[in-house]
Amino acid sequence: LEQASRDWTGDAWGVAVLKQLADTNLQLGDGLGALKVLSNIMSRYPDTPDAQLARQQARSLWTDFYARGAAGKLSLSDFLTGHRRISEGYRFEPGFDLQTEALAGRFMSLGATMVAADEYRETHDFLLVARDLGLVETDDRRLDMLRLKQADALYRGGQLDELAYILAEGLRGEEADLQDRLNLLRAGLHAERGEAADVVDTEVAEPTLHYLRLRAAAHFGRGDWEEAKRL
C-alpha cells in the first residue's frame, strides 16, 4: 500500500489507496502513521470530501494523542517524538496550537524548561503566521500569553540572554495585567544579573509578593535598609 500510494496519485484510485493505508495503520495500532497518511490526503486532494473526512479523522487522532501526553499517559520521549512527527503536517490546523501549548505545559511542570520554551516559541510563531495567512482567528492577547510563557520558561531555566531578547521585543498589546507580568520578568532578570538599580526602577501596577521580594532584596543590596524594611 505504501508503494502504491507513491506510484499512484491524482485520481480516485490514488485517494482510495491512501484511505486504505490509513485504515490499515489504524488497525495495526499505528496512529502516527495514520496521521501521516491523512495529511497526504489533505495536501494531495484539497477541497474534496475525502480531504474533509481526513481532516476530521486526523483531528480526533491528534487530539487524543496530546490529551494522553498531557495527562502523563505517554513517556516524555514518546510524547515529544510523536509530537514532532505529527506537527510536520498539522501546525496550521485550527486548534493545534492548544495541543502544542499543552505539551509545553507538561514539560514545564516537570522542569524541562528548554523544551517548554522551544514549544511555546514554536506555538506562538506558527499561530502568528497562520493568523497572517487567514487560516485561524486569534487576538494579540493570546499571542502575548504564549510569549510570556516562553519568557517564564527561559527565566526558570536560567537562559538570561535569550530572556533579555524576548523582553526587549515587548508585547504586541498593551493590556495592564500582561505588562505587569512582563515587568515582573524584567525585574527578575535584573535581579539575576545583580542590577539592583534597574530592579528598583521596574514598576508594576499590581505588585505581587514575588515582585515585592525582588525590590526589597534590591534595596537591601544597595544599603537602603529603611526602604527594604518598608517593603
C-alpha positions, 0 to 999 in steps of 0.5 A: 500500500505504501508503494502504491500510494507513491506510484499512484496519485491524482485520481480516485484510485490514488485517494482510495489507496491512501484511505486504505493505508490509513485504515490499515495503520489504524488497525495495526495500532499505528496512529502516527502513521495514520496521521501521516497518511491523512495529511497526504490526503489533505495536501494531495486532494484539497477541497474534496470530501475525502480531504474533509473526512481526513481532516476530521479523522486526523483531528480526533487522532491528534487530539487524543494523542496530546490529551494522553501526553498531557495527562502523563499517559505517554513517556516524555520521549514518546510524547515529544517524538510523536509530537514532532512527527505529527506537527510536520503536517498539522501546525496550521490546523485550527486548534493545534496550537492548544495541543502544542501549548499543552505539551509545553505545559507538561514539560514545564511542570516537570522542569524541562524548561528548554523544551517548554520554551522551544514549544511555546516559541514554536506555538506562538510563531506558527499561530502568528503566521497562520493568523497572517495567512487567514487560516485561524482567528486569534487576538494579540492577547493570546499571542502575548500569553504564549510569549510570556510563557516562553519568557517564564520558561527561559527565566526558570531555566536560567537562559538570561540572554535569550530572556533579555531578547524576548523582553526587549521585543515587548508585547504586541498589546498593551493590556495592564495585567500582561505588562505587569507580568512582563515587568515582573520578568524584567525585574527578575532578570535584573535581579539575576544579573545583580542590577539592583538599580534597574530592579528598583526602577521596574514598576508594576501596577499590581505588585505581587509578593514575588515582585515585592521580594525582588525590590526589597532584596534590591534595596537591601543590596544597595544599603537602603535598609529603611526602604527594604524594611518598608517593603 
